[in-house]
């Protein structure tokens, strides 16, 4: 298998004059077949129906590396909604399996509606136990709702409604959007407050030491509004979609081409560059370059622009390319392939220092998707995105996919060999980044 990858990589590196269109098409189809087989046999078939909780509803959360149930099985709105989105999209992608995947997605929708939606105060709860009883947030004694989680609920419900035609799911997605817009939207500075009390009161100073706004919530609100607008082309949804595109593209993204991770109320970035080294290290999670988020955001911005109907949107295209290029030039492993987890511009330095060289699974999935997208948009670019796409797939095949038990390890085994025995599924690791990336790549590789 690895020898085939090296041959294909060499072909694409030299394809400008020496490889015929027929040869390129054959190589594309070979990779597409590998991706198709992996999507079906090492992702969708592994996760479903195994994760379906037929007793209490929704999806089970915790499985060990051998896919044996292990853990509390608490259910988070993010993971539950991502399962709904993935199976809804799989139903659309595989028409011959539409009924199968829609049944699974519908099962998840019922849990969102009956157990995770707050029928009294509105909004989706962030975390419940296996039976659906609401759990308090972290070490606090509060029940906190989050814009990030509600965004994914909107995302999953909108996709299910679009594919199935279920108006009840769309109605719940609309209610969630309107509740979020009423309570979390910031008309003064733009964007949305991440943390809210149970009644929707925004926590404008943040929660548990975490700032009140961030890039992760922002890019996934953009993603959710994009999906919602496809099925509900409401003027207010479009207005918020364009507002979030502006916030992500023009406010959160640094001119160099990377996302600034955490934000104050006024959308100014939280930075520790001028702090003492021990303070910076202690707070590195709040201030670093996340190459995975950058390559993911490039795709999400272009998708949002397209669904919003923006014509000749060269600004978004330029910024998306800048983000991918910055990640390649500063966060790409030139030897083995793959995007590193974190980098940093230290004070008075113009080059990025890698501060965490591990490679998590979701960043590689997003990188695979965006590299192929860039190769389609800029086929003659000096970065040679197609060869990098092939190298990324080689990396994933070699260091991330568990060919014995199925699915992906949480981290690449080149730097973390112990990842082979890590949990295959937990509330922060589902089947959304991976399946979406492979379905998108298959679409683009159709002749």
C-alpha positions, 0 to 999 in steps of 0.5 A: 500500500505504501509503495502505491502511495509513493508511486502516485505521489511521484506521478503528481509531483511530475504531472505538469508535462510528463503525465497524460490526462488519462494517467492523472484520472486513473491515479485519481480514481485509485485514490478515490477507491481507497478513500471510498473503501475506508469511508464505508468499511473503516468509518461508517460500518464501524460507528453505526449501528454500534454507537446507537443507544437502543435503550435510552436513545441517542448515541453511546459515547465511550468505546475503547481501542477495541470498540468495547464499551467503557466509560460513563456514556454521558452524552454531549450536545456536540457529539450527539448532533454531529452523529445526526449530521453525519448520518443525514449526510451519509443518507444523501451521499449514498442514495441506496442506503438512504433509509438506513442512515435516515433511520439512525439520524432520526433516532438521534433527532428524537434524543435531541428533542426529548432529552437535550432541548430545554422545553421550559427555558429554551436552548439545548443543554450541554451535557446529560447522562446516558439516561438524559438527566441534565448534568452541571458544567465542569466543577461548578454547580451551574447548568451552563449552555453554550453557543458552540453546542447549540450551533451543532444542534442547529447544524445537525437538525438542519441537515436532517430536515433537508435530507428527510423533509422532516418539518419537525426537525426544521422547526426545532432548528429554527427555535434554537436559532432564534433562542440563540440569537435572542440571548447570545448574539452581541449587537454591540461588538458582533459575534456571539457570547459562548457561555450562557446561564440556563435562562439564556443570560450571557456570561459577558466575562466568560466562564471558569477562566475561559474568555467570553468569545472564541474562534471555535464557537465562531467558525461553527456558528458560521458552519451552522448558519450555512447549513440552516440557510440551505433549508431555511433561506430566511433574511435574518439567517443570511444576515447572521451568516454574513456577519459571522463570515465577516467576524471570522474572516476580517476580525478573528483571522490575523493578517498573516493567515491564522485564527486568533483563538480566544477573544474578549467581549469586543473581539480583541484577541487574548494574547500572552506574548508579552507575559512571562514564560511560565504564564504563557506556558500555563495559558498556551491553550488560549493563545497559540496557532491551531493549524487544524482550525485554520485549514478547516476554516478555509473550507468553512468560509468558502462554503458559507460564501457559496451558500450565501450566494456571494458572486466573485468573492475574491476576498474570501477566496484570498483569505482562505488560500492565505490560511491554508498556505500559512499552515503549509509553510509553518505547520506541515511536517515536510518529512512524514506529512501531516499538520502539527497541532500547535505553533507560536509567534514568539515576541520579536520573531517573524517565524513560527515555532512548533510548540506541540508536534503531535498530530490529532485526527481531526486536523488531518481530516480537515487538512485532507479536505482543504488541500484537495479543495485548493488543488481544484481552485489553484491547480498550478500553484507552486505549493502543489496542493495535489501532491500534499493531499496525497502525502496527507492521505499517505500519512492518514493511512499509515499513522491514523487509521486503525486497519485492525479494529477500525476508525482513526486513532485520536493522534498520529502514531508517528509521535504518539505510538501509545495512541493505538490503545487510546479511546476510539470514541468519547464525547470529544471524538465522534465521526464527523470530521473524518466522514465529512472529509472523505465524502467531500474528497470523493465528490471532488474526485469524480471525473 
